[in-house]
Amino acid sequence: MKISLIVPCYNEEEALPIFYRETKNVLETMPCEHEFVFINDGSRDRTLAVLKELAGQDGCVQYLSFSRNFGKEAAMYAGFCNVTGDYVAVMDADMQDPPALLPEMLDKLLTGEYDSVATCRVTRKGEPPIRSWFARLFYRMINRVSDADIVDGARDFRLMRREMVDAIVEMGEYNRFSKGIFGWIGFRTCWLPYENVNRVAGETKWNFWKLFKYAIDGIINFSQAPLAFASWFGMFMTVLSFVAVIFIIIRKLVFGDPVTGWASTACIITFIGGVQLFCMGIMGQYIAKTYLEVKKRPHYIVAESNMDEVKRIK
């Protein structure tokens, strides 16, 4: 029995030694073999050098180094494609995913009752209030408009059976949203709550704007609700405009009132034009996603690795 840890890394030179030391101590107490699969996602600091040092000290440390920054989703996918363990976990290198939870997660999987043990934060201590509010709003929204089952506070940190990992690899879409993929493919999942943990070193790579774009991608990737909204809103505005025309005609015939007011006319035209552009923007997002999919570009390109067999381009 073997457990593989997928660890995406982007400018994590300070946190990596701490993560490796703490996680290694936990893994050595578990009744299974283990391997680290670090994904260097185009880091600009000494992350790759640190990984090479760790690999030289421990034969269980494997690493893939991308040719540039492809993003965390691509890094996780590269890990899924190259791990060899019977059980696979995804963890962040900043220690916000507590390694101490791994033995409990494995014990739950060994009962045979679950295919995956996922973690979720029960508190958002240390997070800005406005960011927490938008995060909760996002989880409520995506669960309402899509088939993806995502728990509020869900992390990417989870331990899965090999069968579930194989199913994730089969979903080779370019526009990836792993939280949605985990929920969409199903399988029996046990949720493990824990208190929020701050980073041990370095700075977060996720600012508010990046998280906002990530949330929009998640909704577009797993729901057609925005398109339906644009269609229904367009129909509503058409009916409203038709009613307004009838009202103006009747008003002219009955009261002889001329239609005056260039200001109100300009406001209406501007409003309708804004609605049209908004709806076209929604459709444009879906067209852009389709455009990226049909080009069939690789999710990632591996420039360097210490693994014997590696899928360098996928």
C-alpha positions as CSV (number, residue, x, y, z in Angstrom):
1,M,0.0,0.0,0.0
2,K,1.4,3.4,-1.0
3,I,0.2,7.0,-0.5
4,S,1.2,9.8,-2.8
5,L,1.2,13.5,-1.9
6,I,0.7,16.0,-4.7
7,V,2.1,19.4,-3.6
8,P,1.8,22.4,-6.0
9,C,4.5,25.0,-5.4
10,Y,4.8,28.5,-6.5
11,N,7.4,30.6,-4.8
12,E,7.4,28.5,-1.6
13,E,11.1,28.3,-0.8
14,E,10.6,29.4,2.8
15,A,7.7,27.0,3.5
16,L,8.9,23.9,1.7
17,P,11.5,22.7,4.3
18,I,8.9,23.2,7.1
19,F,6.2,21.3,5.2
20,Y,8.6,18.5,4.2
21,R,9.8,18.0,7.8
22,E,6.4,18.0,9.4
23,T,4.7,15.9,6.8
24,K,7.6,13.4,6.7
25,N,7.3,12.9,10.4
26,V,3.6,12.1,10.1
27,L,4.0,9.8,7.1
28,E,6.6,7.7,8.9
29,T,4.1,6.8,11.6
30,M,1.6,5.5,9.0
31,P,1.5,1.9,7.9
32,C,2.2,2.4,4.2
33,E,4.9,3.5,1.8
34,H,4.8,7.1,0.6
35,E,6.1,9.5,-2.0
36,F,6.1,13.3,-2.4
37,V,5.3,14.6,-5.9
38,F,6.1,18.3,-5.8
39,I,5.0,20.4,-8.8
40,N,7.1,23.5,-9.3
41,D,4.7,25.8,-11.1
42,G,7.2,28.2,-12.7
43,S,8.5,29.6,-9.4
44,R,10.8,32.7,-9.6
45,D,12.6,32.1,-6.3
46,R,14.7,29.1,-5.1
47,T,11.8,26.7,-4.9
48,L,13.3,24.4,-7.5
49,A,16.7,24.4,-5.8
50,V,15.1,23.5,-2.5
51,L,13.2,20.6,-4.2
52,K,16.5,19.3,-5.7
53,E,18.1,19.4,-2.2
54,L,15.1,17.5,-0.7
55,A,15.3,15.0,-3.6
56,G,19.0,14.4,-2.9
57,Q,18.3,13.7,0.7
58,D,15.2,11.5,0.3
59,G,14.5,9.1,-2.5
60,C,10.7,9.4,-1.8
61,V,10.8,13.0,-3.1
62,Q,9.9,13.4,-6.7
63,Y,9.5,16.7,-8.5
64,L,8.2,18.1,-11.8
65,S,9.2,21.6,-12.8
66,F,7.1,23.5,-15.4
67,S,8.5,25.5,-18.2
68,R,6.5,28.5,-16.9
69,N,3.6,29.3,-14.5
70,F,0.6,27.3,-15.7
71,G,-1.5,27.8,-12.5
72,K,-2.5,25.6,-9.6
73,E,-5.1,23.7,-11.6
74,A,-2.5,22.5,-14.1
75,A,-0.1,21.6,-11.3
76,M,-2.7,19.4,-9.6
77,Y,-3.6,17.8,-12.9
78,A,0.1,17.1,-13.6
79,G,0.3,15.4,-10.2
80,F,-2.8,13.3,-10.8
81,C,-1.3,12.1,-14.1
82,N,2.1,11.1,-12.6
83,V,1.5,9.7,-9.2
84,T,1.8,6.0,-8.5
85,G,0.2,5.5,-5.1
86,D,-2.9,3.5,-4.2
87,Y,-4.1,6.6,-2.2
88,V,-3.5,10.1,-3.4
89,A,-3.6,13.4,-1.4
90,V,-3.5,17.0,-2.6
91,M,-1.8,19.4,-0.2
92,D,-0.6,23.0,-0.2
93,A,3.0,23.6,0.8
94,D,2.1,26.6,3.1
95,M,1.0,24.3,6.0
96,Q,-2.6,25.5,5.8
97,D,-3.5,21.8,5.1
98,P,-2.5,20.2,8.4
99,P,-0.4,17.0,7.8
100,A,-1.6,15.7,11.2
101,L,-5.0,14.9,9.6
102,L,-3.5,12.3,7.2
103,P,-3.6,9.3,9.6
104,E,-7.3,9.9,10.4
105,M,-8.1,10.4,6.7
106,L,-6.4,7.1,5.8
107,D,-8.2,5.3,8.6
108,K,-11.6,6.4,7.2
109,L,-10.7,5.2,3.7
110,L,-9.4,1.8,5.0
111,T,-12.9,1.1,6.5
112,G,-14.1,0.8,2.8
113,E,-17.0,3.1,3.5
114,Y,-15.6,6.0,1.6
115,D,-13.7,6.7,-1.6
116,S,-12.5,10.2,-0.6
117,V,-11.9,12.1,2.6
118,A,-12.1,15.8,2.0
119,T,-11.4,18.7,4.4
120,C,-13.4,21.9,5.0
121,R,-12.7,24.9,7.2
122,V,-15.2,25.5,10.0
123,T,-13.9,29.0,10.6
124,R,-12.3,31.7,8.5
125,K,-10.3,33.3,11.3
126,G,-7.7,35.7,10.0
127,E,-9.5,36.3,6.6
128,P,-10.9,39.7,5.7
129,P,-14.6,39.9,6.4
130,I,-15.5,41.0,2.8
131,R,-13.6,38.1,1.4
132,S,-15.3,35.6,3.7
133,W,-18.7,37.1,2.7
134,F,-18.0,36.7,-1.0
135,A,-16.7,33.2,-0.5
136,R,-19.9,32.0,1.3
137,L,-22.0,33.7,-1.4
138,F,-20.0,31.8,-4.1
139,Y,-20.6,28.4,-2.5
140,R,-24.3,29.1,-2.1
141,M,-24.5,30.2,-5.7
142,I,-22.6,27.4,-7.4
143,N,-24.5,24.7,-5.5
144,R,-27.7,26.3,-6.6
145,V,-26.9,26.7,-10.3
146,S,-24.7,23.6,-11.0
147,D,-24.5,19.8,-10.4
148,A,-21.2,20.2,-8.5
149,D,-21.6,19.4,-4.8
150,I,-19.2,21.8,-3.0
151,V,-19.3,22.3,0.8
152,D,-18.8,25.8,2.1
153,G,-15.2,26.1,3.2
154,A,-14.0,23.2,1.1
155,R,-10.3,22.9,0.6
156,D,-8.4,21.1,-2.2
157,F,-6.8,19.0,0.6
158,R,-8.3,15.5,0.4
159,L,-7.2,11.9,0.3
160,M,-8.6,9.7,-2.5
161,R,-8.6,6.1,-3.7
162,R,-6.9,5.4,-6.9
163,E,-10.2,4.8,-8.7
164,M,-11.3,8.3,-8.0
165,V,-8.0,9.7,-9.2
166,D,-8.3,7.8,-12.5
167,A,-11.7,9.3,-13.0
168,I,-10.3,12.8,-12.5
169,V,-7.5,12.2,-15.0
170,E,-10.1,11.1,-17.6
171,M,-11.7,14.5,-17.3
172,G,-9.0,16.1,-19.5
173,E,-10.8,19.5,-20.0
174,Y,-8.5,22.5,-20.4
175,N,-10.6,24.8,-18.3
176,R,-10.3,23.1,-14.9
177,F,-12.1,23.8,-11.6
178,S,-11.0,21.0,-9.4
179,K,-13.5,21.7,-6.6
180,G,-16.3,21.3,-9.1
181,I,-14.7,18.2,-10.7
182,F,-14.4,16.5,-7.3
183,G,-18.1,17.0,-6.7
184,W,-19.2,16.3,-10.2
185,I,-17.6,12.8,-10.5
186,G,-19.4,11.7,-7.4
187,F,-17.9,8.8,-5.3
188,R,-18.5,8.5,-1.6
189,T,-16.9,11.5,0.3
190,C,-16.5,12.0,4.0
191,W,-16.0,15.6,5.0
192,L,-13.5,16.3,7.8
193,P,-13.9,19.8,9.4
194,Y,-10.9,21.6,11.0
195,E,-10.0,25.0,12.3
196,N,-8.4,27.5,9.9
197,V,-4.6,27.5,9.9
198,N,-2.4,30.5,8.9
199,R,0.6,30.2,6.5
200,V,3.9,29.3,8.2
201,A,5.9,31.4,5.8
202,G,5.7,33.5,2.6
203,E,2.7,35.4,1.3
204,T,-0.5,34.1,-0.3
205,K,-0.6,34.1,-4.0
206,W,-4.4,34.6,-4.1
207,N,-5.6,38.2,-3.9
208,F,-9.3,39.2,-4.1
209,W,-9.2,39.7,-7.9
210,K,-7.7,36.3,-8.6
211,L,-10.2,34.6,-6.3
212,F,-13.0,36.5,-8.0
213,K,-11.9,35.3,-11.5
214,Y,-11.5,31.8,-10.1
215,A,-15.1,31.9,-8.8
216,I,-16.4,33.1,-12.2
217,D,-14.5,30.3,-14.0
218,G,-16.0,27.8,-11.6
219,I,-19.6,29.0,-12.3
220,I,-19.1,29.1,-16.1
221,N,-17.4,25.7,-16.1
222,F,-20.1,23.9,-14.3
223,S,-23.3,25.8,-15.1
224,Q,-25.3,27.1,-18.0
225,A,-27.3,29.4,-15.6
226,P,-25.6,32.6,-16.8
227,L,-26.7,31.8,-20.4
228,A,-30.2,31.0,-19.2
229,F,-30.3,34.3,-17.3
230,A,-29.2,36.3,-20.3
231,S,-31.9,34.6,-22.4
232,W,-34.7,35.2,-19.9
233,F,-33.6,38.7,-19.2
234,G,-33.6,39.5,-22.9
235,M,-37.1,38.1,-23.3
236,F,-38.3,40.2,-20.3
237,M,-36.8,43.4,-21.8
238,T,-38.4,42.6,-25.1
239,V,-41.9,42.3,-23.5
240,L,-41.3,45.4,-21.4
241,S,-40.3,47.4,-24.5
242,F,-43.4,46.1,-26.4
243,V,-45.6,47.2,-23.5
244,A,-43.9,50.6,-23.4
245,V,-44.6,51.1,-27.2
246,I,-48.3,50.3,-26.7
247,F,-48.5,52.7,-23.8
248,I,-46.9,55.5,-25.8
249,I,-49.3,55.0,-28.8
250,I,-52.4,54.9,-26.5
251,R,-51.2,58.0,-24.7
252,K,-50.8,59.8,-28.0
253,L,-54.2,58.8,-29.4
254,V,-56.2,59.4,-26.2
255,F,-54.6,62.4,-24.6
256,G,-52.8,63.9,-27.6
257,D,-49.6,64.1,-25.6
258,P,-46.5,64.4,-27.6
259,V,-43.6,62.2,-26.5
260,T,-41.0,64.7,-25.2
261,G,-37.8,64.4,-23.2
262,W,-34.5,63.6,-24.9
263,A,-32.9,62.9,-21.5
264,S,-35.3,60.0,-20.7
265,T,-34.9,58.7,-24.2
266,A,-31.1,58.8,-23.9
267,C,-31.2,57.0,-20.5
268,I,-33.4,54.2,-21.9
269,I,-31.2,53.7,-24.9
270,T,-28.1,53.6,-22.7
271,F,-29.8,51.1,-20.3
272,I,-30.9,48.8,-23.2
273,G,-27.4,49.0,-24.7
274,G,-25.8,48.1,-21.4
275,V,-28.1,45.1,-21.0
276,Q,-27.2,43.9,-24.5
277,L,-23.5,44.3,-23.9
278,F,-23.8,42.5,-20.6
279,C,-25.6,39.5,-22.2
280,M,-23.1,39.5,-25.0
281,G,-20.3,39.4,-22.4
282,I,-21.8,36.3,-20.8
283,M,-22.0,34.6,-24.2
284,G,-18.5,35.7,-24.9
285,Q,-17.2,34.0,-21.8
286,Y,-18.6,30.7,-22.9
287,I,-17.3,31.2,-26.5
288,A,-13.8,31.9,-25.1
289,K,-13.9,28.7,-23.0
290,T,-14.9,26.7,-26.0
291,Y,-12.2,28.4,-28.1
292,L,-9.5,27.3,-25.5
293,E,-10.9,23.7,-25.5
294,V,-10.9,23.2,-29.2
295,K,-7.3,24.4,-29.6
296,K,-6.2,21.3,-27.6
297,R,-3.2,23.0,-26.1
298,P,-1.4,21.1,-23.3
299,H,-2.4,21.7,-19.7
300,Y,1.3,21.9,-18.8
301,I,4.8,21.5,-20.1
302,V,7.5,19.8,-17.9
303,A,10.9,21.3,-18.3
304,E,12.7,19.3,-15.7
305,S,12.0,16.3,-13.5
306,N,13.7,13.6,-11.4
307,M,11.0,11.0,-12.1
308,D,11.9,8.0,-14.2
309,E,8.7,8.1,-16.3
310,V,6.9,11.4,-16.6
311,K,4.2,12.8,-18.9
312,R,6.0,15.9,-19.9
313,I,3.3,17.4,-22.0
314,K,-0.4,16.7,-21.4
